[in-house]
Each structure stands twice: as structure tokens, then as C-alpha cells.
Amino acid sequence: MDNSVIERLAAIEREASGLVEKADQETQELIASYERRTQEFDEEAEAAAEKEIADMRASLEKQNEETMRQLESEMESMASMLDLEYASKIDARADEIVKKILE
């Protein structure tokens, strides 16, 4: 073989090696970019989920507090009604008890 053919083959091989290295480097860069984007997406999704959970928790706590206030108000109202009923009937009941004792 001719030296020029060998030199040309060697040059082609060097060029091919350079292209393979460049392709490997670009592949590694793409992988790194994909991993960064995946991590960023995961972090954003996690932050959004945490915010939504916090918002839901706050809403449920507010709803719970409102329900508790309503129940307390209803209980106070019922207690007042019972007190009024008791007060209105205590004298009649006392009279009945005394009457039964005296019989």
C-alpha cells in the first residue's frame, strides 16, 4: 500500500474517533440536561403539591372552626332552652313532690 493511502486511512480514523468522542460528549450533555430538567420538574411538582395540601389543610381547618362555632352556638341555645324549661316547671314539680309526700 501506498503511504498516502495509509495516511488517508489514519486521518479518517482520527476524524471518526473525534466524531465518536464528540457524539459521546453530546450524549452526556443531553443526559445531564435531561436529568436537570427532570429534577426541576420534580421539585416544581412537589412544591405545587405541598402548596395545594397546605391550602386544603387551611381550608379544612377554617371549615372545622366554623362548624365548631355553629355547634357551640346550637349547644348554648339548647342549654338556654333547657334552663328556661327547667325554671318554668321546677315550681310545679316541687309542688307535686310536696303534695305526694303529704298524702
Buried (B, 14 or more C-beta within 10 A) or exposed (E): EEEEEEEEEEEEEEEEEEEEEEEEEEEEEEEEEEEEEEEEEEEEEEEEEEEEEEEEEEEEEEEEEEEEEEEEEEEEEEEEEEEEEEEEEEEEEEEEEEEEEEE
